[in-house]
């Protein structure tokens, strides 16, 4: 008999997924829920429970995000926000 749980002083320690499959309080198994990106839904697919849309943040899943730029002047001891990535005229 394999034991997947870890008990310390009579209490289960760790992630519940290790020792119990997702289920309801009365023991019925749950079906996985497929989540979709709210920004990629059409107006007909959007519901009040769809989640909030990112207006100006863009798509965080993109692979072509610009990470280079020039370091701006006058930052003092700032450690964040020192790189300018827009068009430099």
Buried (B, 14 or more C-beta within 10 A) or exposed (E): EEEEEEEEEEEEEEEEEEBEEEEEEEEEEEEEEEEEEBBEBEEEEEEEEEBEEEEEEEEEEEEEEEEEEEEEEEEEEEEEEBEEEEEEE
